Amino acid sequence: MLMGVCSVTLFAQTYEWMWAKRAGGTNADNGEFISTYSTTYNYYPNSRISFEEFRSAVDIYPNMSLGSGGTSGAFNLAFGLSLASKLKHRNILLSFGLSSIFNGDDVPSNVHEYPCPHSSYTVLGKKQKGNEIGFLLRYGTCIKENRNRVFVYGVGEFSVSEDILLSKSNVTGWYYEESSKSMGYGSLGLGVGYNPGSGKSNLFMEYNYRRGIGFGIGFKI
């Protein structure tokens, strides 16, 4: 008889299957097998992870980074929150945050948000109104497990800005928006993170296609 047990744990709830495969029936003499299966199911409703257990398995690092370059060609700033696991077999890094790229054009503050009401005006061209704002996500794995930890990760980001067609009245000198359009930009990147032996800080360096090279630091809470 051949027997086996399979067990799967999902979110602290354990499911077990047991099967048996045996010779039997009229075909047993010629070596063919007829299978029979039995199943057991175990459920543990009280096996939930407490907040204290979660905090002991994960380091939390609020962080900030500064960068410049990329296709935006401008200085940028990002704030985020990183989660670094402390498991026995494999540690991962998950981080998310908001970024701001300071690439807005010099647009007058008194622009009327509608087209010029008459035909005597001068078009001043397309301008970006305000800075570019983005949402970013980092995900990676630890490649060095000892007193100091090193993570490699990928970066995904999506940012938006507003472009306007600016005009100036030849009669009054007032400024107008002839048209307005929202622009979206997707970007990918790679980075390396370093946790010193004390575990109280997180240093990282990354390259983002849209925001260029950036350097950041986080502190454990």
MIDRENMAR-758887 format. One line per 8 residues: number of its first residue (from 1); their letters; for each residue x, y, z of N, C-alpha, C, O, CB. Coordinates in steps of 0.001 Angstrom, whole numbers. Glycine has a CB too. Example, Ala and Ser with C-alpha at 12.3 -4.5 7.8 and 13.67 -1.06 7.14 Angstrom:
BEGIN
1 = as = 13190,-5690,7800,12300,-4500,7800,13200,-3300,7800,14236,-3319,8465,11308,-4473,9046 ~ 12850,-2250,7080,13670,-1060,7140,12900,30,7870,13409,1138,8039,14084,-598,5725
This chain:
BEGIN
1 = mlmgvcsv = 844,-1200,0,0,0,0,874,1244,0,1888,1280,697,-952,9,1223 ~ 497,2284,-781,1207,3549,-841,323,4615,-216,-824,4802,-623,1591,3920,-2307 ~ 868,5318,786,88,6337,1481,855,7654,1477,2079,7663,1351,-233,5895,2933 ~ 138,8762,1615,790,10061,1671,-95,11075,2347,-1307,10890,2456,1162,10537,282 ~ 529,12166,2806,-205,13251,3459,265,14560,2861,1465,14774,2689,-1,13237,5009 ~ -676,15438,2544,-352,16765,2025,-954,17794,2971,-2120,17681,3350,-886,16958,559 ~ -165,18801,3356,-636,19840,4264,-300,21201,3687,828,21425,3248,-15,19676,5668 ~ -1271,22121,3681,-1087,23474,3185,-1568,24448,4247,-2648,24268,4810,-1840,23692,1845
9 = tlfaqtye = -773,25484,4528,-1150,26493,5505,-1316,27829,4808,-387,28318,4165,-103,26593,6631 ~ -2494,28422,4931,-2782,29721,4362,-3333,30618,5453,-4370,30330,6052,-3773,29609,3181 ~ -2610,31732,5708,-3051,32691,6700,-3374,32009,8032,-4417,32255,8638,-4263,33449,6187 ~ -2465,31159,8462,-2529,30489,9756,-3690,29516,9874,-4071,29158,10988,-2627,31506,10843 ~ -4266,29075,8755,-5301,28061,8761,-4774,26856,7994,-4368,26988,6839,-6633,28598,8141 ~ -4775,25716,8604,-4129,24536,8035,-5155,23578,7445,-6167,23257,8068,-3295,23822,9096 ~ -4861,23128,6216,-5702,22171,5524,-4849,20940,5224,-3737,21067,4710,-6312,22784,4214 ~ -5356,19764,5538,-4591,18547,5331,-5406,17546,4515,-6612,17391,4707,-4175,17936,6679
17 = wmwakrag = -4713,16875,3604,-5325,15816,2823,-4499,14544,2994,-3270,14605,2997,-5435,16218,1325 ~ -5150,13403,3136,-4450,12121,3224,-5029,11209,2154,-6247,11114,2003,-4587,11480,4658 ~ -4172,10551,1428,-4641,9633,415,-3943,8290,538,-2836,8190,1067,-4427,10217,-967 ~ -4605,7269,41,-4043,5909,58,-4249,5296,-1314,-5297,5478,-1935,-4706,5020,1174 ~ -3269,4586,-1774,-3347,3931,-3069,-2939,2479,-2865,-1830,2211,-2404,-2439,4643,-4137 ~ -3797,1559,-3193,-3529,164,-2866,-3933,-752,-4023,-4741,-393,-4880,-4274,-236,-1583 ~ -3351,-1923,-4013,-3734,-2945,-4996,-5023,-3611,-4541,-5238,-3803,-3345,-2602,-4006,-5181 ~ -5873,-3959,-5485,-7117,-4609,-5092,-7951,-4949,-6308,-7576,-4640,-7439,-7910,-3722,-4141
25 = gtnadnge = -9088,-5588,-6069,-10008,-5916,-7146,-9497,-7063,-7998,-8532,-7745,-7649,-10250,-4703,-8011 ~ -10154,-7253,-9098,-9838,-8392,-9957,-8542,-8214,-10715,-8004,-9182,-11250,-10952,-8626,-10930 ~ -8022,-6982,-10772,-6816,-6738,-11543,-5558,-6758,-10681,-4476,-6451,-11181,-6924,-5416,-12254 ~ -5666,-7109,-9410,-4516,-7063,-8513,-3434,-8032,-8946,-2248,-7746,-8777,-4942,-7368,-7090 ~ -3825,-9203,-9515,-2816,-10210,-9844,-1898,-9776,-10974,-732,-10172,-10993,-3486,-11505,-10214 ~ -2374,-8990,-11898,-1518,-8581,-13015,-806,-7252,-12750,-231,-6660,-13663,-2345,-8472,-14286 ~ -844,-6790,-11513,-52,-5626,-11137,-714,-4292,-11354,-103,-3264,-11062,1197,-5642,-11871 ~ -1951,-4252,-11859,-2616,-2978,-12028,-3186,-2520,-10694,-3518,-3334,-9832,-3721,-3075,-13091
33 = fistystt = -3293,-1203,-10537,-3763,-665,-9268,-5106,23,-9447,-5356,698,-10445,-2738,311,-8682 ~ -5942,-164,-8473,-7214,546,-8407,-7119,1462,-7195,-6905,985,-6081,-8453,-446,-8307 ~ -7277,2784,-7394,-7019,3757,-6336,-8257,4030,-5501,-9371,4125,-6016,-6508,5050,-6930 ~ -8037,4154,-4206,-9076,4629,-3300,-8482,5782,-2510,-7297,5760,-2174,-9597,3484,-2350 ~ -9288,6786,-2211,-8788,7984,-1539,-9639,8256,-294,-10859,8098,-310,-8807,9213,-2504 ~ -8976,8662,765,-9677,9135,1956,-9147,10516,2287,-7971,10800,2062,-9494,8155,3163 ~ -9995,11369,2814,-9636,12770,3047,-9954,13160,4485,-11011,12821,5018,-10381,13698,2061 ~ -9020,13879,5100,-9276,14475,6413,-9080,15972,6287,-8252,16421,5495,-8338,13874,7518
41 = ynyypnsr = -9825,16750,7054,-9807,18205,6963,-9701,18759,8378,-10561,18498,9219,-11083,18752,6232 ~ -8650,19518,8635,-8443,20121,9950,-8455,21637,9816,-7800,22188,8931,-7111,19636,10582 ~ -9182,22304,10676,-9319,23758,10625,-9078,24309,12022,-9643,23830,13005,-10727,24181,10089 ~ -8215,25338,12089,-7863,25914,13377,-8302,27377,13397,-7532,28248,12992,-6336,25784,13650 ~ -9510,27665,13855,-10053,29023,13758,-9334,30027,14649,-9429,31229,14401,-11513,29010,14109 ~ -8627,29587,15663,-7994,30523,16589,-6535,30808,16252,-5864,31517,17002,-8085,29988,17988 ~ -6022,30268,15130,-4622,30460,14755,-4474,31741,13946,-4263,31696,12735,-4096,29250,13950 ~ -4585,32869,14613,-4452,34166,13953,-3191,34864,14455,-2773,34687,15600,-5707,35050,14206
49 = isfeefrs = -2598,35660,13571,-1380,36384,13913,-1745,37676,14629,-2513,38476,14095,-534,36677,12649 ~ -1217,37892,15813,-1489,39103,16563,-626,40241,16031,329,40015,15287,-1238,38882,18066 ~ -969,41461,16418,-188,42615,15993,1231,42538,16541,2181,42924,15860,-861,43914,16444 ~ 1382,42039,17776,2719,41902,18360,3566,40915,17573,4758,41146,17370,2621,41457,19820 ~ 2959,39809,17123,3689,38826,16318,4078,39411,14963,5170,39151,14458,2842,37559,16121 ~ 3189,40192,14388,3498,40840,13114,4653,41818,13259,5557,41848,12425,2269,41561,12571 ~ 4621,42624,14327,5678,43611,14545,7021,42945,14812,8059,43494,14444,5315,44525,15707 ~ 7023,41781,15442,8283,41082,15710,8869,40467,14451,10065,40175,14410,8073,40001,16755
57 = avdiypnm = 8051,40263,13420,8518,39638,12183,8811,40650,11085,9346,40282,10039,7497,38648,11692 ~ 8468,41929,11301,8625,42944,10272,9234,44215,10866,8794,44684,11916,7272,43253,9610 ~ 10246,44771,10197,10793,46081,10540,10116,47131,9674,9958,46936,8469,12343,46118,10351 ~ 9714,48246,10282,9020,49316,9573,9913,50543,9548,10396,50995,10587,7650,49639,10236 ~ 10133,51086,8337,11023,52223,8159,10332,53339,7371,10222,53226,6151,12308,51787,7447 ~ 9865,54410,8016,9503,55602,7232,10765,56132,6562,11831,56160,7177,8839,56710,8137 ~ 10650,56553,5305,11847,56954,4582,11601,58152,3681,10461,58509,3384,12366,55803,3765 ~ 12688,58757,3260,12640,59832,2279,13839,59690,1345,14873,59141,1726,12632,61231,2975
65 = slgsggts = 13690,60188,124,14779,60117,-845,14809,61384,-1682,13791,62043,-1896,14632,58877,-1746 ~ 16018,61704,-2153,16246,62846,-3028,16849,62335,-4327,17648,61398,-4317,17174,63905,-2352 ~ 16475,62939,-5436,17011,62504,-6715,16992,63601,-7748,16459,64688,-7521,16246,61326,-7220 ~ 17586,63298,-8895,17609,64259,-9991,17935,63527,-11286,18602,62493,-11280,18639,65390,-9721 ~ 17454,64081,-12396,17780,63517,-13701,16622,62749,-14299,15461,63118,-14123,18981,62617,-13593 ~ 16944,61673,-15008,15931,60899,-15694,15314,61679,-16839,15828,62723,-17241,14862,60466,-14725 ~ 14208,61169,-17362,13560,61859,-18473,12915,63175,-18043,12664,64039,-18883,12516,60959,-19098 ~ 12641,63341,-16747,12082,64607,-16270,13142,65695,-16215,12828,66874,-16381,11453,64425,-14892
73 = gafnlafg = 14406,65310,-15982,15501,66272,-15922,15390,67260,-14786,15890,68380,-14892,15580,67013,-17194 ~ 14738,66867,-13686,14493,67816,-12607,14761,67186,-11243,14793,65964,-11099,13060,68332,-12673 ~ 14950,68040,-10258,15100,67597,-8875,13781,67007,-8389,12707,67481,-8759,15549,68770,-7959 ~ 13871,65963,-7552,12654,65336,-7042,12829,64874,-5610,13945,64699,-5120,12255,64163,-7919 ~ 11712,64685,-4961,11668,64299,-3550,10580,63251,-3374,9508,63360,-3968,11408,65537,-2626 ~ 10855,62221,-2549,9874,61167,-2317,9828,60805,-839,10856,60783,-162,10201,59926,-3164 ~ 8637,60525,-352,8427,60047,1019,7701,58709,951,6787,58534,145,7612,61087,1874 ~ 8112,57756,1804,7498,56441,1751,7563,55699,3061,8024,56222,4075,8140,55629,697
81 = lslasklk = 7089,54460,3019,7093,53564,4167,7568,52197,3688,6987,51625,2766,5674,53474,4834 ~ 8627,51669,4314,9197,50377,3913,8926,49326,4980,9014,49608,6176,10715,50502,3661 ~ 8597,48111,4542,8411,46960,5411,9451,45919,5041,9482,45463,3899,6969,46382,5294 ~ 10304,45532,5984,11345,44525,5755,11101,43355,6695,11145,43518,7914,12776,45124,5969 ~ 10845,42174,6137,10535,41009,6962,11791,40446,7614,12906,40673,7144,9853,39929,6124 ~ 11591,39706,8708,12684,39067,9443,12345,37594,9640,12123,37145,10764,12930,39770,10819 ~ 12307,36852,8553,11960,35444,8590,13218,34586,8510,14303,35094,8228,10998,35096,7449 ~ 13074,33291,8756,14230,32411,8796,14780,32089,7418,15995,32030,7233,13876,31142,9500
89 = hrnillsf = 13897,31880,6448,14333,31350,5165,14472,32413,4074,15374,32334,3239,13375,30301,4713 ~ 13586,33399,4081,13633,34398,3025,13058,35703,3532,11980,35724,4125,12873,33921,1781 ~ 13781,36805,3299,13311,38113,3714,13010,38965,2493,13759,38953,1516,14344,38802,4613 ~ 11911,39702,2554,11502,40547,1435,11386,41996,1898,11276,42283,3089,10161,40057,837 ~ 11413,42892,926,11249,44315,1163,10063,44812,351,9976,44565,-852,12540,45097,799 ~ 9156,45507,1012,8002,46105,347,7909,47558,782,7898,47854,1977,6681,45331,679 ~ 7844,48462,-182,7808,49888,136,6860,50596,-809,6748,50231,-1980,9217,50512,54 ~ 6178,51607,-300,5293,52414,-1126,5371,53862,-663,5687,54131,496,3833,51888,-1061
97 = glssifng = 5086,54787,-1558,5205,56187,-1176,4717,57132,-2250,4170,56710,-3269,6623,56505,-842 ~ 4922,58429,-2010,4535,59502,-2913,5770,60292,-3311,6688,60477,-2513,3482,60423,-2260 ~ 5781,60752,-4550,6910,61523,-5045,6431,62834,-5648,5281,62965,-6068,7703,60717,-6079 ~ 7340,63800,-5680,7066,65084,-6323,8281,65469,-7155,9397,65535,-6640,6731,66193,-5268 ~ 8063,65722,-8440,9124,66158,-9344,8934,67655,-9587,7890,68094,-10070,9103,65347,-10700 ~ 9957,68419,-9244,9839,69878,-9303,10192,70378,-10714,11216,71027,-10928,10762,70546,-8239 ~ 9316,70055,-11651,9541,70402,-13048,8455,71307,-13617,8291,71399,-14833,9635,69151,-13871 ~ 7715,71974,-12735,6671,72886,-13201,7261,74107,-13894,8329,74590,-13518,5797,73326,-12035
105 = ddvpsnvh = 6565,74597,-14899,7006,75793,-15617,6590,77058,-14868,5754,77023,-13966,6431,75806,-17046 ~ 7187,78158,-15264,6886,79450,-14647,5580,79980,-15218,5554,80665,-16241,8041,80466,-14879 ~ 4494,79643,-14525,3158,80051,-14974,2657,81147,-14044,2731,80988,-12826,2162,78835,-14998 ~ 2153,82250,-14578,1627,83316,-13712,544,82800,-12774,-236,81917,-13131,1070,84459,-14559 ~ 506,83359,-11576,-450,82886,-10566,-1877,83358,-10837,-2829,82791,-10302,-19,83352,-9190 ~ -2028,84380,-11655,-3364,84951,-11895,-3952,84500,-13223,-4663,85263,-13878,-3300,86471,-11859 ~ -3662,83264,-13626,-4190,82747,-14891,-5686,82439,-14743,-6105,81805,-13774,-3409,81472,-15334 ~ -6466,82886,-15697,-7887,82539,-15726,-8026,81143,-16343,-7473,80875,-17409,-8720,83604,-16536
113 = eypcphss = -8752,80275,-15680,-8839,78887,-16108,-9930,78680,-17163,-10776,77795,-17033,-9100,77991,-14908 ~ -9895,79490,-18181,-10804,79354,-19319,-10185,80130,-20479,-9302,80960,-20259,-12261,79882,-18976 ~ -10634,79876,-21718,-10038,80547,-22883,-10299,82055,-22873,-11245,82537,-22250,-10586,79940,-24174 ~ -9448,82769,-23568,-9624,84219,-23708,-10967,84498,-24388,-11268,83888,-25414,-8447,84851,-24526 ~ -11768,85394,-23844,-13132,85609,-24365,-13195,86402,-25670,-14284,86599,-26208,-13950,86321,-23333 ~ -12063,86858,-26189,-12070,87580,-27468,-10919,87066,-28329,-10133,86225,-27894,-11951,89128,-27248 ~ -10830,87569,-29525,-9875,87021,-30495,-8524,87725,-30493,-7601,87280,-31176,-10460,87093,-31872 ~ -8387,88805,-29748,-7128,89558,-29738,-6254,89075,-28569,-6245,89663,-27488,-7401,91099,-29626
121 = ytvlgkkq = -5528,87992,-28825,-4631,87460,-27788,-3417,86820,-28442,-3406,86560,-29645,-5367,86429,-26886 ~ -2397,86570,-27631,-1160,85948,-28098,-973,84621,-27374,-1060,84562,-26147,66,86886,-27866 ~ -720,83570,-28118,-473,82257,-27526,986,82191,-27061,1901,82410,-27855,-789,81111,-28547 ~ 1197,81894,-25801,2545,81841,-25229,3134,80437,-25219,4290,80256,-24836,2524,82381,-23825 ~ 2366,79453,-25630,2885,78095,-25732,2378,77164,-24623,1642,77563,-23721,4386,78132,-25708 ~ 2807,75919,-24737,2399,74904,-23760,3254,75008,-22509,4476,75135,-22596,2505,73488,-24362 ~ 2619,74955,-21347,3311,75051,-20069,2811,73954,-19128,1645,73560,-19170,3105,76450,-19437 ~ 3721,73472,-18278,3292,72535,-17233,2903,73342,-16008,3705,74103,-15468,4419,71499,-16886
129 = kgneigfl = 1672,73167,-15581,1137,73921,-14450,1348,73119,-13159,669,72116,-12936,-376,74241,-14663 ~ 2256,73544,-12337,2535,72836,-11084,3508,71697,-11285,3947,71419,-12401,1252,72307,-10480 ~ 3841,71031,-10169,4801,69934,-10201,4134,68607,-10568,2912,68466,-10517,5498,69811,-8851 ~ 4956,67666,-10931,4496,66318,-11261,4416,65495,-9975,5370,65469,-9197,5446,65636,-12303 ~ 3292,64829,-9749,3066,64050,-8526,2946,62571,-8893,2268,62221,-9859,1782,64542,-7774 ~ 3612,61695,-8110,3590,60283,-8447,3380,59371,-7247,3570,59769,-6098,4858,59918,-9126 ~ 2984,58138,-7542,2874,57073,-6548,3867,55986,-6935,3914,55570,-8092,1405,56506,-6461 ~ 4663,55524,-5968,5697,54538,-6276,5567,53305,-5392,5040,53361,-4281,7083,55154,-6112
137 = lrygtcik = 6066,52191,-5921,6051,50913,-5217,7392,50231,-5427,7884,50138,-6552,4882,50007,-5709 ~ 7987,49751,-4323,9244,49011,-4383,9020,47602,-3838,8310,47407,-2851,10362,49744,-3582 ~ 9641,46622,-4502,9551,45246,-4024,10863,44530,-4338,11373,44603,-5456,8339,44504,-4672 ~ 11404,43833,-3325,12669,43138,-3541,12908,42045,-2525,12035,41726,-1718,13808,44113,-3503 ~ 14093,41476,-2570,14454,40368,-1694,15842,40592,-1118,16656,41315,-1691,14394,39031,-2450 ~ 16098,39965,14,17390,40092,674,18379,39116,36,18072,37933,-117,17261,39832,2203 ~ 19559,39605,-334,20575,38747,-954,21740,38470,-11,22629,37685,-341,21094,39388,-2234 ~ 21746,39108,1162,22809,38877,2131,22201,38825,3515,21671,39822,4004,23898,39974,2048
145 = enrnrvfv = 22277,37656,4153,21655,37435,5451,22736,37232,6516,23258,36129,6676,20701,36215,5399 ~ 23060,38284,7228,23921,38178,8410,23661,39406,9267,22542,39919,9291,25450,38064,8017 ~ 24668,39877,9962,24462,41025,10840,24011,42253,10040,23187,43038,10510,25751,41339,11617 ~ 24552,42412,8841,24120,43473,7931,23323,42836,6794,23714,41796,6264,25345,44283,7375 ~ 22211,43457,6424,21359,42897,5378,21392,43783,4135,21381,45011,4228,19910,42738,5885 ~ 21433,43133,2969,21439,43843,1694,20236,43378,872,20030,42180,683,22778,43599,918 ~ 19451,44329,390,18282,44041,-428,18490,44568,-1846,19090,45625,-2040,17017,44658,197 ~ 17999,43837,-2818,17870,44355,-4189,16374,44404,-4500,15623,43515,-4098,18659,43450,-5249
153 = ygvgefsv = 15947,45439,-5211,14517,45604,-5437,14251,46305,-6768,15122,46957,-7344,13883,46392,-4287 ~ 13033,46146,-7222,12553,46847,-8396,11622,47975,-7988,11011,47935,-6920,11845,45885,-9348 ~ 11518,48981,-8845,10679,50147,-8571,9684,50325,-9712,10053,50276,-10885,11543,51430,-8387 ~ 8440,50531,-9360,7419,50904,-10326,6760,52201,-9888,6482,52387,-8704,6371,49784,-10484 ~ 6509,53089,-10821,5957,54393,-10439,5033,54914,-11531,5255,54680,-12719,7089,55410,-10166 ~ 3996,55621,-11106,3100,56303,-12036,2912,57730,-11537,2575,57946,-10372,1720,55555,-12163 ~ 3129,58699,-12413,3035,60106,-12023,2144,60859,-13004,1948,60434,-14142,4438,60754,-11962 ~ 1609,61988,-12539,700,62800,-13355,1080,64270,-13236,1652,64705,-12237,-777,62584,-12925
161 = sedillsk = 747,65023,-14281,938,66472,-14286,-144,67091,-15156,-907,66384,-15813,2364,66860,-14800 ~ -203,68423,-15156,-1197,69138,-15952,-495,70082,-16921,279,70945,-16507,-2174,69921,-15041 ~ -766,69916,-18200,-240,70807,-19234,-1348,71743,-19701,-2486,71323,-19914,337,69997,-20430 ~ -996,73023,-19859,-1971,73999,-20345,-1392,74744,-21551,-176,74849,-21712,-2362,74999,-19216 ~ -2282,75252,-22380,-1887,76141,-23470,-2164,77562,-22987,-3319,77971,-22861,-2666,75812,-24821 ~ -1105,78302,-22722,-1210,79617,-22086,-1330,80722,-23138,-643,80704,-24160,10,79875,-21180 ~ -2196,81659,-22871,-2349,82817,-23762,-2403,84105,-22938,-2642,84089,-21730,-3631,82677,-24635 ~ -2170,85221,-23637,-2198,86538,-22980,-3024,87496,-23831,-2809,87620,-25036,-747,87099,-22765
169 = snvtgwyy = -3962,88164,-23189,-4821,89106,-23900,-4016,90321,-24342,-3258,90892,-23558,-6005,89540,-23016 ~ -4186,90710,-25600,-3530,91926,-26103,-4256,93187,-25652,-3736,94294,-25790,-3454,91894,-27630 ~ -5464,93015,-25109,-6277,94154,-24687,-6044,94476,-23212,-5784,95625,-22854,-7764,93872,-24938 ~ -6137,93459,-22362,-6049,93683,-20913,-4722,93225,-20301,-4376,93646,-19198,-7184,92970,-20224 ~ -3973,92364,-21007,-2745,91815,-20440,-2992,90648,-19495,-2071,90177,-18827,-1997,92892,-19714 ~ -4243,90178,-19439,-4562,89046,-18570,-4148,87736,-19249,-4023,87649,-20470,-6077,89027,-18224 ~ -3941,86712,-18391,-3528,85387,-18879,-4708,84416,-18841,-5573,84490,-17969,-2350,84834,-18033 ~ -4713,83501,-19816,-5819,82549,-19929,-5282,81157,-20265,-4188,81001,-20807,-6833,83013,-21007
177 = eessksmg = -6095,80150,-19921,-5828,78770,-20331,-6694,78464,-21553,-7912,78319,-21444,-6118,77755,-19160 ~ -6053,78368,-22713,-6809,78038,-23916,-7248,76578,-23899,-8303,76235,-24434,-5974,78324,-25166 ~ -6437,75721,-23283,-6786,74302,-23141,-5989,73729,-21985,-4988,74305,-21558,-6506,73504,-24461 ~ -6439,72594,-21485,-5775,71930,-20365,-5833,70420,-20585,-6844,69891,-21046,-6437,72321,-19003 ~ -4732,69728,-20248,-4668,68284,-20464,-3859,67632,-19353,-2779,68105,-19000,-4052,67960,-21843 ~ -4383,66553,-18810,-3658,65781,-17799,-2717,64805,-18485,-3101,64129,-19439,-4638,65026,-16865 ~ -1485,64731,-18000,-465,63860,-18573,-92,62787,-17549,21,63071,-16356,792,64678,-19003 ~ 97,61553,-18022,500,60451,-17151,1797,59825,-17632,2034,59713,-18835,-599,59390,-17082
185 = ygslglgv = 2647,59413,-16675,3950,58843,-17000,4187,57581,-16159,4076,57612,-14934,5080,59885,-16759 ~ 4507,56493,-16820,4884,55267,-16123,6394,55117,-16140,7053,55507,-17104,4209,54035,-16763 ~ 6940,54554,-15075,8394,54444,-14974,8776,53205,-14180,8060,52791,-13268,8989,55702,-14319 ~ 9923,52613,-14540,10488,51472,-13826,11911,51796,-13387,12546,52708,-13917,10467,50199,-14711 ~ 12396,51042,-12419,13751,51271,-11952,14255,50115,-11100,13528,49154,-10847,13820,52562,-11167 ~ 15504,50218,-10661,16156,49225,-9814,16861,49928,-8670,17265,51085,-8785,17154,48367,-10628 ~ 17003,49203,-7552,17670,49800,-6407,18323,48773,-5506,18089,47571,-5628,16697,50609,-5618 ~ 19149,49274,-4596,19831,48461,-3590,19610,49106,-2230,19798,50312,-2071,21361,48320,-3906
193 = gynpgsgk = 19207,48294,-1242,19010,48776,119,19962,48100,1078,20347,46949,871,17577,48551,564 ~ 20345,48812,2132,21314,48305,3097,20821,48586,4510,20497,49722,4855,22706,48938,2869 ~ 20770,47526,5325,20420,47649,6731,21658,47383,7580,22127,46246,7622,19274,46675,7105 ~ 22203,48390,8258,23358,48169,9126,23025,47207,10262,21860,46896,10508,23855,49497,9695 ~ 24049,46750,10938,23882,45729,11974,22920,46101,13073,22245,45226,13617,25185,45420,12577 ~ 22835,47382,13422,21919,47786,14494,20464,47618,14093,19600,47474,14957,22176,49229,14889 ~ 20177,47635,12787,18813,47488,12307,17944,48705,12512,16738,48648,12269,18186,46341,12964 ~ 18534,49824,12959,17746,51011,13260,17587,51952,12064,16819,52912,12133,18376,51754,14400
201 = snlfmeyn = 18293,51691,10988,18205,52558,9819,18232,51730,8543,18593,50553,8543,19349,53583,9816 ~ 17845,52371,7478,17813,51735,6157,18332,52735,5131,17755,53810,4966,16364,51251,5788 ~ 19410,52390,4445,19987,53250,3420,19723,52619,2055,19781,51397,1916,21518,53464,3656 ~ 19436,53435,1057,19176,52853,-261,19564,53827,-1374,19577,55045,-1196,17692,52461,-393 ~ 19878,53241,-2520,20210,53980,-3730,19471,53326,-4892,19402,52099,-4971,21760,54009,-3982 ~ 18923,54130,-5787,18141,53563,-6876,18227,54424,-8130,18587,55600,-8086,16690,53401,-6453 ~ 17882,53791,-9251,17743,54530,-10501,16335,54338,-11022,15853,53213,-11157,18790,54070,-11553 ~ 15680,55453,-11311,14315,55463,-11813,14321,56154,-13175,14864,57249,-13319,13343,56179,-10811
209 = yrrgigfg = 13716,55512,-14167,13746,56035,-15531,13204,57461,-15607,13717,58275,-16374,12946,55129,-16455 ~ 12186,57766,-14829,11578,59097,-14867,12285,60087,-13941,12444,61256,-14291,10109,59006,-14491 ~ 12714,59622,-12748,13269,60531,-11746,14794,60484,-11644,15381,61263,-10893,12678,60215,-10408 ~ 15448,59583,-12389,16906,59549,-12383,17480,58837,-11166,16847,57942,-10606,17446,60947,-12445 ~ 18683,59237,-10760,19385,58622,-9639,18914,59253,-8334,18806,60474,-8222,20919,58774,-9797 ~ 18631,58392,-7342,18168,58886,-6058,18847,58194,-4894,19274,57045,-5011,16684,58720,-5948 ~ 18947,58886,-3778,19526,58368,-2551,18530,58610,-1418,17907,59669,-1339,20908,59037,-2247 ~ 18389,57607,-540,17405,57734,513,17841,57119,1822,18805,56357,1884,16138,57120,82
217 = igfki = 17106,57468,2879,17366,56939,4205,16051,56768,4938,15124,57558,4754,18319,57859,4994 ~ 15964,55733,5774,14802,55497,6604,15224,55129,8006,16339,54650,8213,13928,54409,6010 ~ 14347,55346,8974,14632,55040,10365,13527,54154,10943,12338,54405,10742,14775,56336,11186 ~ 13941,53130,11652,13017,52138,12181,12131,52741,13265,12585,53534,14090,13785,50938,12733 ~ 10854,52349,13248,9932,52790,14292,9432,51572,15055,8639,51709,15986,8740,53594,13690
